[in-house]
């Protein structure tokens, strides 16, 4: 049958047609097959409230399905016989989803939502269900390219149903019945000379029938998923003049076979069965449903079918070339609905069912040509993109396509701290499995307050590049508006203009085949404004001009960077994945950048400051930190000794566009440690111990650098330095100076070496936005530390705010100072900006005569001639007590001059002479 010959659009409900059907049947519509359209069976009478027990009902349903499977394709579900006695209130001995034990439900409620209806006392954390295989639904068996025969509900029926326990609905402000609306047909629009396919929308006031049960309604705290959500959007489009420029696609109920493309038969039966329960019975099940974050009334199942069927009809109209794109104003939403589970206000997963439906109905079949649309164009529906910008992760959608490589699921959502649905399924590492690995892309924002700049940044950096690489044939947007400004649940700040721009970007894909389907969004005004902005874009109105957005927040850019790094394994557009060791070895020699930087530092600090590289006596430490401990020649003699422990500045990397390899020519090292050394060694005559905590854990496996530092090893190094160098020195005044990772090492010394209080005069810590290390009360040195410390935190550090609220700084953090810098997130920037404060602080702690001592002219010119070997050899006295180690001396004797100016101190073989293992010496 030609799709064009079946009128799917109406200007208004045909009164004659409406009259023909006078009952609202909750069961499936008649099914039409491709091969032989069957005549519609007689309407099924609505089952009265005197509903049978469910056990009876489900067994009959099951029997009916067995029968239907073997019967003619034009089967439909039989009515449920009303044989049992009506259920008495309080009599319930079974619950509506009979396969489940309500006490053992592994699901949670909207625990983070500040609403009565959503805060569920019995909520349990979301756990990811096991593997699921959907039933094998085939085209022709209850599933057809052609729409099922339409059935309409007239005003009288709607009102009759409204009185079925929901009489308030009839008086709801803003309820507009569909037959009051004048919309255009395709032909009308063609006459207007639109020049392109029109846009469509679908809406039915019947979907407002799904509402909380009357006795559970609290007018002071309405349930967030309220009927006014869709009436509000519809009225906004209507009053804004958009509906009159669009084609209205008729909503109809989804069929069992359609829903079963994603959901199990049991799930279909369970949801359907709720439509045969009395209000009194469903009230007794209220708590059960709240554990699933659901409410159910006798019309919920009907509305869930309408919601899903509406989106299917929109998809059909787009695929058939009747409309170019569309917006489905539907509820209940769908993206939380798992294949076997209704949850999170969702019953059937509209987006998932539609994606699967498109592939099943229009996908290529072996040996057959592609089907053609009403314009004669081939219909290609091989790959579908589902973009989910609802503020919640669409767990149900991702799970439906967990191992499907033809349906790409991209979700931007709030994640962490138990935000619904909780668990780790929406984490960035959750990326699908099997052949579908990489075809789930999660962009989990860890904070509230993300706005247009953050969302558009994620779109530009991740969504659009991956979408272009995937090249979908149609894009479905799970268009929840709970990330909109004003939504109490999402607490995000996306504006209507922001949604418009995201819609605009997506409409560039798939030749413009774009379908937005409403999901969440609980501020009735925000969702209406946001949906209106999106619809204006799809009908082709001009985009709103955005004000300058500034830059995305640090939190968002971090998330985006993490997602890109992770997804680079799967998507070329995310940059080349870090290659494996084996691949790198094929290409040449592997040398880690950290080794190169360490060698550079050793060379540079020797030439500039005369610092010597010290080998560590412990083999474990030497392996971990070789070339990372340097000392000045007067380390044992200086009156003032600076122990400077830091990480190695920051790298300003530039990337080559094509491969995302680091562009070495434009990459710079920002190393602020020299500023500290200038002060210590040129302004004063401090002895210096320089410990560089450049992480030695760099790995080239898959996900880049291992973020976990070996803190135990760093502590061992710090104590080693204290015991073996500071402990042996004659210094009367010691300054501990930590930057970045070095701050923790500094605290390790204070915690474990009580003698610090004798000689340490100043403890300086410079941190970024991470929490400073704490000193517990048991150490007994808190008062001393408070006196002698200067903890420089960026002015934006949360601790300042906490302290203001608490009225004081906590003792465990020491003497906290609010520092400001241009880029406060980086300790290097802060260090540069804070040096005047550091100098001022030290001047109050170290006696003036010790400060006034100036370095001898010769002491800092050790390597200034640039020839490390000849300048250094024999010219310096060896610091006494530095670890004996023959290797360097032996290497020098053997003339091994690979690393220029890498210096080793040895006291064993050379009577205290410094042995230079340098190039000039070879
Ligand atoms: Zn949501």
Boltz pocket constraint, residues with backbone or C-beta under 6 A from the ligand:
constraints:
  - pocket:
      binder: B
      contacts: [[A, 390], [A, 391], [A, 392], [A, 480], [A, 482], [A, 519], [A, 520], [A, 521]]
      max_distance: 6.0
